[in-house]
Amino acid sequence: MKILFYLPAKAVNDATIYYTDLIKRAFVNSSYEVATHQTADHVNDFDLVVTIRVRDFVKVYFKNRNLRIVNWHQGIGPEEYSMLNKYTFSAKCISWAFSVAEKMVLQNSYCNFLVSDSMLKHYRAKYNIKLENHLIIPCYNKNLKPSFFNENLKKESSYVYAGTLFSWQCFEKTVALYQKIEAKNPKASLTIFTKEKEEAKAILHKYDIKNFDIQYVSLEQLDEELSKFKYGFILREKHIINRVSTPTKMNSYLSVGLMPIYTDVIDSFEQHLNLSPYSIKFKSDASLDDMANTIHAHNLSPVDYQKFYQICEQNFKEYYDDSFNISKIEKELIDGLKTI
């Protein structure tokens, strides 16, 4: 059996590369022939096609409706589009069309890869479908790196934010919170790793942040750079986009010994992660003053990085776990193909 991964260049990023490679490894382990193309020109030469965007699934589906297609749903696209475009009338219209296509994909996919149980519940409720043909694996792209769990590497009172500045990622709220942390501890520092340097700088200036640095580093350098800091921000508001998600930022931070500062709105994290006391978790409606007080007190406490590593190791097991997830793909998807 021949498997095609249809991955247009614009669909590929750090998270999608790791996730699709995980699926590929499961097929290769089962001795399937695997190929990757950026176009859909040759889909009819394959027995099964893997896509990672609704539009790509639709394109393949209308080339050959009899072809088995697997799709990965990284996020809930219609809701994300509406939020990114500030819920304008045109955004709502496009979101509606996006929803029509999304439902078609969910109903016609041979298997739907989802990132959380909450995403499954969302789709079942929104579209009133059973959606039995699914497989749940969270987004992640890093394994634990023991050498980075070292107090000597960490800058004291150091905070970091890594990633894009999409509205649901609460970058401005993060900066507003850090402003209060810096007021309590003038030695604190905030480093931002993002491509959107000018936008980030404008927000930092708006809040009169004193000790900051903005950088962009390659994926190959990012782990080493992140390992130099003590805390990483992952604030989110209570919204369906966040509730169903599994941000790779958590995995990236934990893999290099960063203690996350986050809110309790991501259902999958609430279900699978217990990092106490090596994390700082808040209710989404907590006041910035209360958050800053808690963070300041936590920063004054000693950290046992060997114990922190052991806790992360336990949390990664059967969640951010390549062997476990590849085995799941083999049992729940590939074994079914062998009977066809």
C-alpha positions in Angstrom: 0.0 0.0 0.0 1.3 3.4 -1.0 0.8 6.5 1.3 1.0 10.1 0.2 1.5 13.0 2.5 0.1 16.0 0.6 1.9 18.9 2.3 1.9 22.3 0.4 4.7 24.5 1.5 2.4 27.0 3.2 1.0 24.2 5.4 4.3 23.3 6.8 5.7 24.7 10.1 7.6 23.5 13.1 4.5 21.9 14.7 3.2 20.3 11.5 6.6 18.8 10.5 6.9 17.0 13.8 3.3 15.8 13.9 3.3 14.5 10.3 6.7 12.8 10.8 5.1 11.0 13.8 2.4 9.6 11.5 5.0 8.8 8.8 7.1 6.8 11.3 4.0 4.7 12.1 3.5 3.9 8.5 7.2 3.2 7.9 7.3 0.9 10.9 4.5 -1.1 9.3 6.5 -1.4 6.0 4.3 0.9 4.0 5.7 2.9 1.1 5.5 6.7 2.0 6.0 9.7 -0.2 5.5 13.5 0.3 4.4 16.0 -2.4 3.6 19.7 -2.3 0.9 19.3 -5.1 -2.1 17.1 -5.5 -1.2 16.1 -9.1 -0.4 12.5 -8.3 -3.0 11.6 -5.6 -4.5 8.9 -7.8 -1.2 6.9 -7.7 -1.7 6.3 -4.0 -3.9 4.2 -1.8 -4.3 6.7 1.0 -3.6 10.4 1.3 -2.8 12.4 4.5 -3.7 16.1 4.6 -3.3 18.6 7.4 -5.7 21.4 6.2 -9.4 21.4 5.3 -8.7 23.1 1.9 -6.2 20.4 1.0 -8.6 17.6 1.9 -11.3 19.2 -0.2 -8.9 19.5 -3.2 -8.0 15.8 -3.0 -11.6 14.7 -2.3 -12.9 16.3 -5.5 -10.1 14.7 -7.5 -11.1 11.2 -6.4 -14.1 10.7 -4.1 -13.2 7.0 -3.7 -9.8 7.7 -2.3 -9.2 7.1 1.4 -8.0 10.4 3.0 -6.8 11.1 6.5 -6.9 14.7 7.8 -5.2 16.3 10.9 -7.2 19.1 12.5 -4.7 21.2 14.4 -7.2 23.8 15.5 -10.8 24.8 14.9 -10.3 26.9 11.8 -13.7 28.7 11.4 -13.6 30.1 15.0 -9.9 31.1 14.6 -10.7 32.9 11.4 -13.6 34.8 13.0 -11.4 35.9 15.9 -8.4 36.9 13.8 -10.7 39.1 11.6 -12.5 40.7 14.6 -15.9 39.1 13.9 -16.7 41.3 10.9 -19.7 40.5 8.7 -17.4 39.2 5.9 -15.4 37.2 8.5 -18.6 35.5 9.7 -19.6 34.7 6.1 -16.2 33.1 5.4 -16.3 31.3 8.7 -19.7 29.9 7.8 -18.3 28.5 4.5 -15.3 27.2 6.3 -17.6 25.4 8.7 -19.5 23.8 5.8 -16.2 22.5 4.4 -15.0 21.4 7.8 -18.1 19.3 8.4 -17.7 17.7 5.0 -14.1 16.7 5.9 -15.0 15.3 9.3 -17.7 13.2 7.7 -15.7 11.9 4.8 -12.3 11.5 6.2 -11.1 7.9 6.6 -9.7 9.0 10.0 -9.6 12.4 11.7 -6.6 13.2 13.8 -7.7 15.5 16.6 -5.5 17.2 19.3 -7.8 16.8 22.3 -11.0 15.2 23.7 -12.5 18.7 23.9 -12.0 19.1 20.2 -13.9 15.9 19.6 -16.7 17.1 21.9 -16.8 20.5 20.1 -17.2 18.9 16.7 -19.8 16.4 17.8 -21.9 19.2 19.4 -21.4 21.8 16.6 -22.2 19.5 13.7 -24.4 16.9 15.4 -22.3 14.0 14.1 -21.0 10.9 15.9 -17.5 11.2 14.5 -16.3 7.7 15.5 -13.5 7.7 13.0 -11.0 9.7 15.1 -7.6 9.5 16.8 -6.5 11.9 19.5 -2.8 13.0 19.8 -1.8 16.4 21.3 0.4 18.9 19.4 4.1 18.7 20.5 7.5 18.9 18.9 10.1 18.3 21.6 11.4 15.6 23.8 12.9 16.2 27.3 16.5 17.4 27.4 17.9 16.5 30.9 21.0 18.6 30.5 18.9 21.8 30.5 17.4 21.1 33.9 20.3 22.9 35.5 20.0 25.9 37.9 23.4 27.2 36.7 22.0 27.8 33.2 19.0 29.9 34.4 19.1 33.6 34.6 17.6 34.7 37.9 14.2 36.4 37.7 14.1 35.7 33.9 10.8 35.4 31.9 10.3 34.5 28.3 7.6 34.5 25.7 8.1 32.5 22.5 5.9 32.4 19.5 3.5 34.5 17.4 1.2 37.3 18.6 -2.2 36.0 17.5 -4.9 37.5 19.6 -5.8 34.3 21.4 -2.2 34.1 22.7 -2.7 37.0 25.0 0.6 38.7 24.3 -0.6 42.1 25.5 -2.0 40.7 28.7 1.4 38.9 29.2 3.2 42.2 28.9 0.7 43.9 31.3 1.4 41.2 33.8 5.1 41.4 33.4 4.9 45.2 34.0 3.6 44.5 37.5 6.3 41.8 38.0 9.0 44.2 37.0 7.6 46.9 39.4 8.0 44.4 42.2 11.5 43.2 41.1 13.5 45.7 39.0 16.0 42.9 38.4 13.4 40.9 36.4 13.8 40.6 32.6 11.5 39.6 29.8 12.8 38.1 26.5 10.5 37.7 23.5 11.3 35.2 20.7 9.2 36.1 17.7 9.3 37.1 14.0 6.9 40.0 14.8 9.5 42.2 16.3 8.0 45.6 15.6 4.5 44.7 16.8 6.0 43.2 20.0 8.2 46.3 20.5 5.2 48.6 20.2 3.3 46.8 23.0 6.4 46.7 25.2 6.8 50.4 24.8 3.1 51.0 25.5 3.6 49.4 28.9 6.9 51.1 29.5 8.8 47.9 30.0 12.4 48.5 31.1 14.2 45.2 30.9 13.4 43.5 27.7 15.0 41.9 24.7 13.3 40.8 21.4 15.0 38.2 19.2 14.2 35.7 16.5 16.3 32.5 16.4 16.2 29.4 14.3 14.4 26.3 15.4 17.8 24.7 15.8 18.9 27.4 18.3 15.7 27.8 20.2 16.1 25.0 22.7 19.4 26.3 23.9 18.2 29.9 24.1 15.0 28.9 26.0 17.0 26.9 28.5 18.6 30.1 29.8 15.3 31.3 31.4 13.4 30.4 34.5 9.7 31.0 33.5 7.7 30.9 30.3 4.4 32.6 29.7 1.3 30.7 28.3 -1.6 32.9 29.3 -5.0 32.2 27.6 -8.5 33.5 28.0 -11.6 31.3 28.4 -12.6 30.7 24.8 -13.5 27.6 22.8 -10.3 28.1 20.6 -8.2 27.7 23.7 -10.3 25.1 25.4 -9.8 22.6 22.6 -6.2 23.4 21.8 -2.9 21.9 22.9 -0.3 24.7 22.4 3.2 23.4 21.5 4.5 26.2 23.7 3.9 24.2 26.8 5.9 21.2 25.4 8.7 23.5 24.3 9.0 25.2 27.6 8.9 22.0 29.7 11.4 20.2 27.4 14.2 22.6 28.5 13.3 23.1 32.1 11.2 26.3 31.9 8.5 26.6 34.6 5.3 27.6 32.8 3.0 30.5 33.9 -0.4 29.6 32.5 -4.1 29.8 32.9 -6.5 26.8 33.5 -8.5 27.1 30.3 -6.9 24.4 28.2 -8.9 21.2 28.9 -6.2 18.8 27.7 -3.6 20.3 30.1 -6.0 20.2 32.9 -6.6 16.5 32.1 -3.0 15.4 31.5 -0.5 17.7 33.2 0.2 18.0 36.9 3.4 20.1 37.3 3.0 21.4 40.8 5.0 23.0 42.4 7.1 23.6 39.2 4.5 25.7 37.5 2.2 28.7 38.3 -1.4 28.2 37.2 -4.1 30.8 37.5 -7.8 31.1 36.9 -8.4 33.0 33.6 -10.2 35.8 35.5 -7.5 36.3 38.2 -6.4 39.9 38.6 -3.0 41.0 37.3 -2.0 42.2 40.8 -2.8 38.8 42.4 -0.9 37.0 39.6 2.1 39.3 40.0 2.2 38.7 43.8 2.0 34.9 43.3 4.8 34.9 40.7 7.0 37.2 42.8 6.7 34.9 45.8 7.3 31.8 43.7 10.5 33.4 42.2 11.9 33.8 45.7 11.5 30.0 46.5 14.4 27.5 45.7 14.0 25.2 42.7 15.1 21.5 42.7 15.7 21.0 39.0 16.3 17.3 39.4 12.9 16.9 41.0 11.4 19.2 38.3 12.8 16.9 35.6 11.3 13.8 37.3 7.9 15.5 37.4 8.2 16.5 33.7 9.3 12.9 32.8 6.1 11.6 34.4 3.9 14.1 32.7 5.4 13.4 29.2 4.7 9.7 29.6 1.8 8.6 27.4 1.2 12.3 26.4 4.2 13.9 24.8 5.5 10.4 24.1 6.6 9.3 20.6 6.6 5.6 21.2 3.1 5.6 22.8 1.6 7.8 20.1 3.2 5.9 17.2 1.8 2.7 18.8 -1.6 4.3 19.0 -1.5 5.2 15.3 -0.5 1.7 14.4 -3.2 0.0 16.5 -6.1 2.5 15.7 -5.4 3.4 12.1 -2.9 1.1 10.4 -4.2 -2.2 11.7 -7.5 -1.3 10.2 -6.0 -0.7 6.8 -4.4 -4.1 6.8 -7.8 -5.7 6.8 -9.0 -3.9 3.7 
